[in-house]
Amino acid sequence: MPRQFGIPEEIIHDVMSWKIRPSAYSDHMTLLHDKHVIGINNTYQIGTWLDMLFFGDSSWYLVHRQALAKWPGIKVSCSPRFAHRQGKDMEGVRYTPKDKKKRHGISTTPDCVSWNGNSGAAAISLAVHLGVKRIALLGFDMDLDSTKMSHWHGAHNKPTTILKKKTPPFTRHIMGFGPIAEDAQRLGVEILNISSNSKITQFKKVTLDEVLANS
């Protein structure tokens, strides 16, 4: 994703190795600063210009809890941790449950999301509930080259942790995109994939410039 904005390789390397913060990307991403953006997981660290942050993993939240309390954007989660909380106990997070009857695809049940095995895919349901008819996926590579890391942001509080298994969990993560594509067509929602090296094949691949030119 950073390379699509022409971010220098040394900055990408230093961010990925946690020598500098992801906010180093922000000045290179000014084309998005006035767009509607839903960030996933660690992307809140890039800047406060993101409109919303979505996450589904409780263990991820516990690592980022204090930093998120200071982040001013809207925070939404489908983590059961927030299911029965109210008021201050919500810690500034809005809760939307997982649709138990529709685990894959795009949930049409009000205030629910189809989990699809990962936060990024689940956030598509959220965007549709917000009335969005055109969604551009940025950074949905479903691949970490051969790094064997579990996620691009690392294993929560251990960014350099390497998986014991040979392959990252993207075979599981990618399963929901077929049903998502089918539901999107039925609902009249256009989904575009900005990541040229993405393993997701169900959506038309376009460049960032093409998306912004028609936004």
N, C-alpha and C positions, 0 to 999 in steps of 0.2 A: 504493500500500500504506500509507504513513504516514497518509493521510487516514482510513483505516478505524479508526484508533485515536484520532482527534480531535487529532492532533498539529498545533499552530499552523502556519499557512502560512509565517510568518517562519522557523521552525525548518527546515521542509522546504526552503525556498529556500536557506537558509544551508548546509544539508548538501549539497544538489545542486550548489551552487557552491563547495563545499569550504572555506567560511569556518569551519565547525565540523565536528567529527567525527560520524559516524553514531551513535555512542554516545549522542548527545543524544536519540535516539528511545527509548532503553531504558526510562526511567521512565514513558513513556506506553504501554508494551507489557507491563505487569505481568501482564495476563491470560494471557500465554503463558509466563511464567517457570517455571511448574510443569508445562508440557506437553512432550511429546516433539517436538522441533523439529530438522529437518535444514535447515541454511542452505546457500545457494548463493553461491559467489564472495564478494563483498564483505560479505555479511551477517554474517560473523564480527566485523566492526567494531562491530556493534550492541551485543554483550555476550557475556559468558562463560557465560550461561545457556543458549545453544544447545547441544544435545547433540552435534551433529555438523556438520561442514562438508564439502560435496562440491564438487569442481571438476574440470574436464577439460582446461583450457587451460594448456599449459606456459608460454606467454608471460605469462599472468595470474599464474601462480605465481611467476615470477622477480621480478615487481614486488613481490609481497606476502610473499616468502620470509622475510625477517627478522621481520616482524610475526607471521607464522603460527607461527614457532618459539616465540614467547612465549604464543601462544593455547593454553589448556589443554584444549580439547575434542578430540574424535576427529576426525581429518582423513582423508578418503578421496578418492582420485582415480583416474580411468581414463586419465590421461595416460601415454603410452608412456615418458615420462621415467623413470618408476619401475619399468618392466617387469622389468628384470634387476638391480635393486639389492637389497641386503640390509643388515640391521643399521643402523648409523649412517648409511649412505648413503641410507636411506629418509627421513631428516630428519623422522622422526615421522609420516610419511604412510603410510597403508595403501593398497595398490594392488588395484584390481579391474579387470580388463581389459574392453575393449569386446567384445561378442559379435559376431564377424565374420560369423556365419551369420544373425544376426537383428539387423539394424541399426535397425529400427523396431519399436515396440511395447514389450512388457515381456519381458525375457529370463528364461527359466526355467532357464538353464544356471547351476549353482552358481558363485557368486563372479564372475559376469559381469553387465554392464549393456548394454542396448540403447542406443546413443548418441543416436539420434533428432535429431542435429544440434545439441544444446545440453545444457549441464550440468543444467539444471532438469528436463528431460524424462528424462535419464539417471538422475537420482536416484530416480525413481519405481521403477525396477527394484531399486535398492538397498533402498528401503523395503519392497518386497514380499519380498525375500530375508530381511529382518529379521522377517518374520511379520506385517507390518501389513496389516490388512484394511479400514481406513478412512483415506483420505488426503485432506487438505484442501490445495488449492493456494492459496498466498497470494502475491500480487505477480506472478502469471503473466499479466501484461497483454498481452504480445506487441504492445505499442504504446507509443510514447513521444510521443503526441500529434503535434505537428509539429516536434519539436525536431531531427530528423534526426541524433540521436546514435546511435552503434552499439549501445550497451547503456545500461541505467539507470545503471550505475556508470561509464560513459564508456569510452574506448578505453584500458583498463588504466591506464597511468601518466599519461594525458592526459585527465582527466575532462571537459574541455569540448570535446574534439575533435569536429568535425562531419564527417559522412560526405561524401565527394565524390559518391557516388551519391545519387540523390534519395530513395530509400527504404531504411530499415533492413533488416537481414537476416531479419526475422521471417517472411517467406513461406517461407523455408527452415526456420526453427526450428519453425514450427507444423505441418509436414508429419507429424511423428511422432504427433500426438495422436489421429488417427483409429485407427491400429493399437493405440495404448495403450488407448483406450476399448474396442476389441474384445477385447483380451487381458484387460483388467480384468474385463469381464463374464464371460468364460470361467473366470477364476481365482477369481471370487467376491470381488473387491476393489471397494469403493465409492470412487469419486474425486469429490470435490466442488470446485467452483471458487468461491473467496471474492471474487474480483475482479469487481465488477459491470460494469466496462468492458472486460473481457477479450475478446480476439478469438477465444479458444478456445470453440468451440460444443458440443463433444462431452460436456461434463459439466454436471450440474445446478448452477446458480448459487444460492448461498445467502449469507446474511450471516454475519459473524464471530460474532455473538450466537447464531445458530441452531446453528452448529457447536459452540460452547463449551457450550451448554445440553445437548447430547447427548453430551458427551465424558466 
